[in-house]
Amino acid sequence: MQRIFSGIQPTGVPHLGNYLGAVRNWVALQQNHDCLYCVVDLHAITADHDHKTLAAQTRDLAAALIACGIDPDRHVLFNQSAVHAHVRLGWIFTCVARMGWLNRMTQFKDKAGKDRENVSTGLFTYPNLMAADILAYHATRVPVGDDQRQHLELANDIAQKFNHDFEVEFFPAIEALIPPTAARVMSLRDGSKKMSKSDTSDQSRINLTDDADTISAKIRRAKTDPEPLPSEVEGLEGRPEARNLVGIYAALDDTDHAGVLARFGGQGFGTFKSALADLLVAKLSPIAAETTRLLADPGHVDAILRRGAERAAAIANPIVDEAERIVGFLKP
Ligand code: AQP
C-alpha cells in the first residue's frame, strides 16, 4: 500500500477550507493507503503564536481530526514536535534547498507581506521542513489544498537534488492529491483571499466548531453580488464570491459547479444561501458534537498522540538515520 503523509497547523480552529481542501480527503484515503496525519506544531511557531495556548490548540485540533473521521488505531496521528526525525531531516534539506527556490514561494510572499525583514527565518525555510515531514516517511502521496501545490513541487526538487548530489535513489517522487472541487475555499468576506485560520475576521470563515445558528448567520452575511446565480458555469467568471459559495455547495453535495447551477441557476442568493446553510449544518454539526465529546477527556486524546508519535518515530528514524549516513555524518 502506498504511504500518505499530510499535516495541519494548530494555529487556530480548523475551518471549512481545511476540511474540504484536505481533511475530508484524508479520511477517504484511509480506505486503501497507510496514512500518517500530523498536527504540525513546529510549523505553527514560524508565525507569532501564543505559547500559553499552543499545547491546548494542538490537542483540540487532534480531537477535531478524529471527529472528522481520522482513525488513530488503523493509521498514525501525532504531533510533529514529538518526532525529532522531522527536525533532523529538515536541517539537511535546509542545506540542500537553494535560496532562489525559496525566494519563489508565493505563500512566503503572501504571509510576510510588506514586513519581510521582520518575519522569522523559520517562515522562509518552512517549505524545507515540510519536505522533511513527508520524506522522513518515504511517503509518496500528499493530500493537500491547492495552496500547497508549489511547496510540494519544491519538495520534489529537494528530493531530486539530494539523490543527484549524493548519487543515490533514496527519496521517492511525491504526488500531490488535490480535490477537484473546493481545492481552495475562499474567505466569506472577500472572494479573492483564501479562507484562513489566522484571518482576523471570524466572519470570513466557517469553523468546524461553529453551531448551527452561527453557520446560518455567517452564510446569510457572506459577501455576494446583486445578480441572480447563472445557469452556466461560464457565468461565474468574474464573480469570485458566487463561485466560492457554489464550489462549497458542490463539494459538500458531491457534485460539481454545473450540478449546483442546474438546480439553483436563475434564482437569487436568498434561496441558495438558505439551502447552503442547511447543508453545512447537516455535515458539520456531528463533527462539532464529537469534538466536544472527545475533549471532555483530554488525557485520552494526549494518549492517542503519544502512541502515534511512537509509531511515527519507528518509521522515520531508520530512514533519517540512513539519510544522515548518505550525507556523510559519522554515526558511531
Ligand atoms: N482555504 C483553503 N481552501 C482549501 N484548502 C485549504 N487549506 C488551508 N486553507 C485552505 C488546506 O488545509 C491543510 C492544512 O493547512 P494548514 O493549517 O497547515 O495551513 P494553511 O494552509 O496556512 O491554513 P490556514 O487556515 O490559512 O492557516 P494559517 O492561517 O495558520 O496560515 C493544507 O493541506 C491546506 O492546503
Residues whose N, C-alpha, C, O or C-beta is under 5 A from the ligand:
A	BS01	AQP	G7 I8 Q9 T11 G17 N18 G21 A22 P143 V144 G145 D146 D147 Q148 A182 A183 R184 V185 M186 K194 M195 S196 K197 S198 D199
